[in-house]
Each structure stands twice: as structure tokens, then as C-alpha cells.
Amino acid sequence: MPNLKDKVAIVTGAAAARGIGFNAAKVLAGYGATIVLADLTQDDLVEGDTPELEKRAQELRAIGVKSAWCNLDVTDEDDIADCAAFAIETFGGVDILFNNAGVTVGYGPILETEKRFWDLQFAVHVTGPVLLAKAVIPSMRQRGGGSIINNSSIWALNAHEGAAIYGATKLAITNASKVIAIEHGPDNIRCNAIAAGPIRTDMQDRRVKRESELYGITEDEARATLAEPLALKRVGEPHEYGEVVAFLASDMSSFVTGTTIQMDGGEQGGL
């Protein structure tokens, strides 16, 4: 069982109750971690708002978890610096970073994609996570090491019609994870990525709606297509993703770095 007692974790994209971020935070907390939840406020452009994020922190505190929250727009370098500083000042340092924030805009055929969506997805899925890693690595180094976990996707490993931007960004963060692992292995800082298949979240519901419109099928038909190619014939649950995050955050994976964990229900089939 992972032991995360006395460890401090920042989890981004954590405002949604059904999201991967908050559910991963709950799993980390269950193994003893102190949690800093980070997401956008209602004054920002996309997902998440302060009341919801504050509710999530209150839910954790109600069950005895040390928890705080900070506003974080991962496309804003000042926000990134402020959030890292807040975690360090509030709890003494950072041991775990789960870069989970994501956006789902800009899907469609390549000829119909717009530069602004390329820019936004790269900012959220690649540049922001790397800058946040930069912001917390000095604290991890001072504390004798740490673990950085980046949310990649199975779409980083294969191509999917209509998802050129998303797939490209997830492949980019997968590669960046390897570079962080190589450069900071001597500091006992590990960095890994998780390439997940479909997970039952609000974001997945938006994907279902988008694909029903893209392919001219009903939402029920679109939802069924998510599980059909999987060996397990079901989609994943957020808490299952959280258990993989906890494994990578803990000493149970102390010799695992620079790799990508496939958590896809058997979508990829053979080796």
C-alpha cells in the first residue's frame, strides 16, 4: 500500500467533483498526503470556479485531510509561480506534482483547426505543466526528491481522427516527462506520464457530445464506441486513475521514472 504520510501534493485541474484531478487527490489523501488543489476561478475563461474548488478542499478537510486551494491558470506564468509559492509557504514544501489540467477545445479535421486552439492546448497541456515542474523542482530537491506525474493520453501513442491538436500535445508532454526524468534523476526526482483511455468524467461527457456531432450519431452510440474496442469492455473510473497516480507518487515506484503507464483497459491489444 502506498505510504504518503508527510508528503505534500499539488493537483491541478481539481475543481470538478467527477474529474480525474479531485478523485486522484482523494486517493492521495487516503494514503496520507497533504493536498493543494489548483484550478481556475470563475473569472477565468475555462472550467472550474472558486466556489467549487473551495468546496472540494472543504470536503477533504471534513474527513481530516490537510488541504488548501489556490487559483491557477496554467497558461499564466505568474499564477504558476504564485501557486507553487503558496504550497511551499503553507505546507513547507512540495513532494508530489500531478499535472492534470486539460482542455477539450479545437477538435475537428486538420483543415478546420485554428491556430488559437493549437496555442491554447499546447499552453495548457505542455508549457504549463513544464513551468509548474520548474517551479516545484527546487523544493523537491531540498526535500530529498519527489515525484512529478503528467496526464498524457492513449492518443499520444496512436492517431485519432479529429484529434490532431490533442494528440500532438499529449505526445509532447510524454516526451517532456522523459527529459525531466533524465535531467533530475540525480536529484531523486522521478517523472512519469499516464496514458489513459476513456475515463468516466464530465470531460468524457463533453467528448461524447462532440463525437456524436462530428460523426452524426446519437450520444448513446458515441458512448458505446468508447468501450467497444477495449479488452475490458468498460471505461475507466476516476478513482482507478487516482490509484495509478498514488503508485507513481509513492516509494512503491521508487525505481520507475521516465516511463509512460498505459491505463487503457486493453485498447492497445498486444505488445
C-alpha positions as CSV (number, residue, x, y, z in Angstrom):
1,M,0.0,0.0,0.0
2,P,1.4,3.5,-0.9
3,N,2.5,5.5,2.1
4,L,2.3,9.2,1.5
5,K,2.3,10.4,5.1
6,D,4.0,13.8,5.5
7,K,4.1,14.3,1.7
8,V,2.6,17.4,0.1
9,A,0.9,17.2,-3.3
10,I,-0.2,19.8,-5.8
11,V,-3.0,18.5,-8.0
12,T,-4.1,20.7,-11.0
13,G,-7.4,20.7,-12.7
14,A,-9.0,19.7,-9.4
15,A,-12.3,21.6,-9.2
16,A,-14.7,19.1,-10.8
17,A,-16.2,16.6,-8.4
18,R,-16.3,13.9,-11.1
19,G,-12.9,14.8,-12.5
20,I,-9.7,12.9,-12.5
21,G,-7.9,15.7,-10.5
22,F,-10.1,15.7,-7.5
23,N,-10.6,11.9,-7.4
24,A,-6.8,11.5,-7.6
25,A,-6.4,14.0,-4.8
26,K,-8.9,11.9,-2.7
27,V,-6.8,8.8,-3.3
28,L,-3.6,10.6,-2.4
29,A,-5.2,11.9,0.7
30,G,-6.4,8.5,1.6
31,Y,-2.7,7.4,1.7
32,G,-1.7,10.2,4.0
33,A,-0.8,13.1,1.6
34,T,-1.5,16.8,2.3
35,I,-3.3,18.3,-0.7
36,V,-3.1,21.6,-2.5
37,L,-6.0,21.7,-5.1
38,A,-5.4,24.0,-8.0
39,D,-7.7,25.2,-10.8
40,L,-9.2,28.2,-12.5
41,T,-11.7,30.6,-10.8
42,Q,-15.0,31.8,-12.2
43,D,-13.4,34.9,-13.5
44,D,-11.2,32.9,-15.9
45,L,-12.0,31.7,-19.4
46,V,-12.5,28.0,-19.0
47,E,-13.6,25.3,-16.5
48,G,-13.5,25.5,-12.8
49,D,-14.6,28.2,-10.3
50,T,-13.6,29.3,-6.9
51,P,-16.7,28.1,-5.0
52,E,-16.4,24.6,-6.5
53,L,-12.7,24.4,-5.7
54,E,-13.2,25.7,-2.2
55,K,-15.9,23.0,-1.8
56,R,-13.5,20.3,-2.8
57,A,-11.0,21.5,-0.3
58,Q,-13.7,21.6,2.4
59,E,-14.7,18.1,1.5
60,L,-11.1,16.9,2.2
61,R,-10.8,18.9,5.4
62,A,-14.1,17.4,6.6
63,I,-12.6,13.9,6.6
64,G,-9.4,15.1,8.4
65,V,-7.2,15.8,5.4
66,K,-4.8,18.8,5.5
67,S,-5.9,20.7,2.4
68,A,-5.8,24.1,0.7
69,W,-6.6,25.5,-2.7
70,C,-5.2,28.1,-5.0
71,N,-6.3,29.8,-8.2
72,L,-4.3,28.5,-11.1
73,D,-4.5,29.3,-14.8
74,V,-1.7,27.1,-16.1
75,T,-1.3,29.4,-19.1
76,D,-0.3,32.3,-16.8
77,E,3.3,32.2,-15.6
78,D,2.6,34.4,-12.6
79,D,-0.2,32.1,-11.5
80,I,2.2,29.2,-11.7
81,A,4.8,30.9,-9.6
82,D,2.2,32.0,-7.1
83,C,0.6,28.6,-6.7
84,A,4.0,26.9,-6.2
85,A,5.0,29.5,-3.6
86,F,1.6,29.2,-1.9
87,A,2.0,25.4,-1.4
88,I,5.6,25.8,-0.2
89,E,4.7,28.6,2.3
90,T,1.5,26.9,3.5
91,F,2.8,23.4,4.0
92,G,6.6,23.7,3.9
93,G,7.4,22.3,0.5
94,V,6.2,20.1,-2.3
95,D,6.9,16.4,-2.8
96,I,4.3,15.4,-5.5
97,L,3.0,17.3,-8.5
98,F,0.2,15.9,-10.6
99,N,-0.2,17.9,-13.7
100,N,-3.8,17.1,-14.7
101,A,-5.3,20.4,-16.0
102,G,-6.8,20.0,-19.5
103,V,-9.0,21.5,-22.2
104,T,-11.1,19.9,-24.9
105,V,-11.4,22.7,-27.4
106,G,-10.3,22.6,-31.0
107,Y,-11.3,19.1,-32.2
108,G,-12.1,18.5,-35.8
109,P,-10.4,17.8,-39.2
110,I,-7.0,19.4,-39.5
111,L,-8.1,21.7,-42.3
112,E,-10.7,23.2,-39.9
113,T,-8.3,23.6,-36.9
114,E,-7.5,27.1,-35.8
115,K,-4.1,28.4,-34.5
116,R,-5.7,29.7,-31.3
117,F,-6.7,26.2,-30.3
118,W,-3.2,24.9,-31.1
119,D,-1.8,27.6,-28.9
120,L,-4.2,27.0,-26.1
121,Q,-3.8,23.3,-25.9
122,F,0.0,23.5,-26.1
123,A,-0.1,26.1,-23.3
124,V,-2.4,24.0,-21.1
125,H,-1.1,20.5,-21.8
126,V,2.7,21.2,-22.3
127,T,4.1,24.6,-21.4
128,G,2.1,25.0,-18.2
129,P,3.0,21.6,-16.8
130,V,6.7,22.1,-17.6
131,L,6.7,25.5,-16.0
132,L,5.0,24.2,-12.9
133,A,7.5,21.4,-12.7
134,K,10.2,24.1,-12.9
135,A,8.6,25.9,-10.1
136,V,8.5,23.0,-7.7
137,I,11.7,21.1,-8.5
138,P,13.9,23.3,-6.2
139,S,11.6,22.5,-3.3
140,M,11.7,18.8,-4.2
141,R,15.4,18.9,-4.4
142,Q,15.6,20.5,-0.9
143,R,13.4,17.7,0.5
144,G,15.5,14.9,-0.9
145,G,13.4,14.1,-4.0
146,G,9.9,14.0,-5.4
147,S,7.6,12.7,-8.0
148,I,6.0,14.5,-11.0
149,I,3.1,12.8,-12.8
150,N,1.9,14.2,-16.0
151,N,-1.5,13.5,-17.6
152,S,-0.9,12.2,-21.1
153,S,-3.3,10.1,-23.1
154,I,-3.5,6.9,-25.1
155,W,-3.9,9.3,-28.0
156,A,-0.3,10.2,-27.6
157,L,0.5,6.7,-28.7
158,N,-1.9,6.4,-31.7
159,A,-3.7,8.7,-34.1
160,H,-7.4,9.6,-33.8
161,E,-9.4,11.3,-36.4
162,G,-10.3,14.9,-35.4
163,A,-7.8,15.0,-32.5
164,A,-4.6,16.2,-34.2
165,I,-4.1,19.0,-31.6
166,Y,-4.9,17.0,-28.5
167,G,-2.8,14.0,-29.6
168,A,0.2,16.2,-30.5
169,T,0.2,18.0,-27.1
170,K,-0.1,14.7,-25.2
171,L,2.8,13.2,-27.2
172,A,4.8,16.4,-26.4
173,I,4.2,16.2,-22.6
174,T,5.1,12.5,-22.7
175,N,8.5,13.4,-24.2
176,A,9.0,16.3,-21.8
177,S,8.3,13.9,-18.9
178,K,11.2,11.7,-20.1
179,V,13.5,14.7,-20.3
180,I,12.6,15.8,-16.8
181,A,13.3,12.3,-15.6
182,I,16.7,12.2,-17.2
183,E,17.8,15.7,-16.0
184,H,16.6,15.3,-12.4
185,G,17.1,11.7,-11.7
186,P,20.3,12.6,-9.8
187,D,18.1,14.8,-7.5
188,N,16.0,11.7,-6.8
189,I,13.1,13.4,-8.6
190,R,11.1,11.0,-10.7
191,C,8.8,12.0,-13.6
192,N,6.3,9.8,-15.4
193,A,3.3,10.1,-17.6
194,I,-0.1,8.3,-17.6
195,A,-1.6,7.4,-21.0
196,A,-5.2,6.7,-20.1
197,G,-8.0,5.5,-22.3
198,P,-11.6,6.7,-21.7
199,I,-12.4,7.7,-18.1
200,R,-15.9,8.4,-16.8
201,T,-15.8,12.2,-16.2
202,D,-17.6,15.4,-17.2
203,M,-14.8,15.9,-19.8
204,Q,-15.7,12.5,-21.2
205,D,-19.3,13.5,-21.4
206,R,-18.2,16.5,-23.5
207,R,-16.2,14.2,-25.7
208,V,-19.3,12.0,-26.3
209,K,-21.4,15.1,-27.3
210,R,-18.6,16.3,-29.6
211,E,-18.2,12.9,-31.3
212,S,-21.9,12.5,-31.8
213,E,-22.0,15.8,-33.6
214,L,-18.8,15.1,-35.6
215,Y,-19.9,11.6,-36.8
216,G,-23.7,12.2,-37.0
217,I,-24.6,9.6,-34.4
218,T,-26.5,9.7,-31.1
219,E,-24.8,10.3,-27.8
220,D,-25.6,6.8,-26.7
221,E,-24.0,5.4,-29.8
222,A,-21.0,7.6,-29.3
223,R,-20.7,6.4,-25.6
224,A,-20.9,2.8,-26.7
225,T,-18.0,3.2,-29.1
226,L,-15.7,4.2,-26.2
227,A,-15.9,0.8,-24.5
228,E,-16.2,-1.4,-27.6
229,P,-12.5,-1.5,-28.6
230,L,-11.4,-2.1,-25.0
231,A,-10.4,-5.6,-23.8
232,L,-12.3,-5.0,-20.5
233,K,-15.4,-3.7,-22.4
234,R,-15.9,-0.8,-20.0
235,V,-14.5,2.7,-19.4
236,G,-12.2,3.5,-16.5
237,E,-13.3,5.2,-13.3
238,P,-11.6,8.4,-11.9
239,H,-10.6,6.6,-8.7
240,E,-8.8,3.9,-10.7
241,Y,-6.7,6.7,-12.3
242,G,-6.1,8.0,-8.8
243,E,-4.6,4.7,-7.7
244,V,-2.1,4.8,-10.6
245,V,-1.2,8.4,-9.5
246,A,-0.7,7.2,-6.0
247,F,1.5,4.3,-7.1
248,L,3.7,6.7,-9.1
249,A,3.8,9.3,-6.2
250,S,4.9,6.7,-3.6
251,D,8.1,4.7,-2.9
252,M,6.2,1.7,-4.4
253,S,7.5,3.0,-7.7
254,S,10.9,4.2,-6.5
255,F,12.7,2.7,-9.5
256,V,10.2,3.8,-12.0
257,T,11.0,7.0,-13.9
258,G,10.9,8.4,-17.5
259,T,8.1,6.0,-18.5
260,T,4.5,6.1,-19.6
261,I,2.0,3.9,-17.8
262,Q,-0.7,2.7,-20.2
263,M,-4.1,2.7,-18.4
264,D,-6.4,2.0,-21.3
265,G,-8.5,-1.1,-20.5
266,G,-6.7,-3.0,-23.1
267,E,-7.2,-0.7,-26.0
268,Q,-3.8,-1.2,-27.4
269,G,-4.1,-5.0,-27.5
270,G,-0.8,-6.8,-28.0
271,L,2.7,-5.6,-27.1
